[in-house]
Amino acid sequence: MIPEPSDLVEVHVESVQQGAEDKRYVVLAEVDGSRTVPIWIGPSEASSIAGHLQGVETQRPTTHDLMSVALQRFDLTVTRAAVTHIDSQTFHARLHVHSGAREEVLDARPSDAISLALRTGAPIYASASLLHEPAATA
């Protein structure tokens, strides 16, 4: 496992956007700044994140809802999600899960880590090296 970067910055989900060819991305924005990072995600993951942010209730639990309930029932707490790096145009993330005196760090897709952090109230971080100043508009 690649070591977690030491330059983590707290971020929040600024938006979920639709790009070209029905591709979607989540935009993470620095909590105490103006930098952002867009991360391409799948349509179902985008729907899960956007639906949660908008307070949409589903008839049946999504995979992320199920996972957050399972974590809670087994006394596991998500302490943070971290988007750590990009390799070959693929973003990587980690989910930190705590149980008693033990903490486990799990590799995760950014969309899954973000979605679980949102559902459990855990903070989200990103490596500062991934963040960029927004483009100036004319």
Secondary structure, DSSP 8 states (H G I E B T S, - for coil): -----S-EEEEEEEEEEE-GGG-EEEEEEETTSS-EEEEEE-HHHHHHHHHHHTT---SS--HHHHHHHHHHHTT-EEEEEEEEEEETTEEEEEEEEEETTEEEEEEE-HHHHHHHHHHHT--EEEEGGG-B------
